[in-house]
């Protein structure tokens, strides 16, 4: 299982769609994701002032777009990157990533 954080307002655009496309797909050519143990660090580093986020639980075995684990700057960890839209069948749960 891998995870993706998204604002409720942005997610609302895709709730009824067959695929989800994050803003980073257009700007970086992939969708940023995390392993479970990476979520807290991502929340702290990139979303410290954000009060509401949704956490998409993604079953990587159901993805139709390519998934690569890649190194990122300023970290010794690799992170999952999805190179294309996330098909709805792969999103198996949606929960709160951070609460107010």
Order of alpha helices (4+ residues) and beta strands (2+ residues): beta-alpha-beta-alpha-beta-alpha-beta-beta-beta-beta-beta
